[in-house]
Amino acid sequence: MKKWMAILVILMPGVVFAQNHDVCSLESQQAEVIMDLRQSNLPMRDLVSMMKAQGMYDKKTEVMVRVAYERPEARSEKYKEKQKVEFGNAFYQDCINR
């Protein structure tokens, strides 16, 4: 019995990480979509209206929108993609660290 408990204790952090990964991956993807729309020059008020209409606007997404629109608009497609990926990575890392 003790042997199995020890194995479970060793495996539990992996299970927690897998659950966190799934949640954080979705959060990261949402951040990328928000940044992509920001980089597509969609007005902030339109993005917020769309998200509220779909019931997707909460404290977390409010922060994502605010931070995305604080960043300057990228001029090249390459830099827009880089902004999007970096933004998603930042929110993924923040989520995993919680």
Secondary structure, DSSP 4 states (H G I P E B T S, - for coil): -HHHHHHHHHHHHHHHHHHHHHHHHHHHHHHHHHHHHHHTT--HHHHHHHHHHTT---HHHHHHHHHHHHSPPPSSHHHHHHHHHHHHHHHHHHHHH-
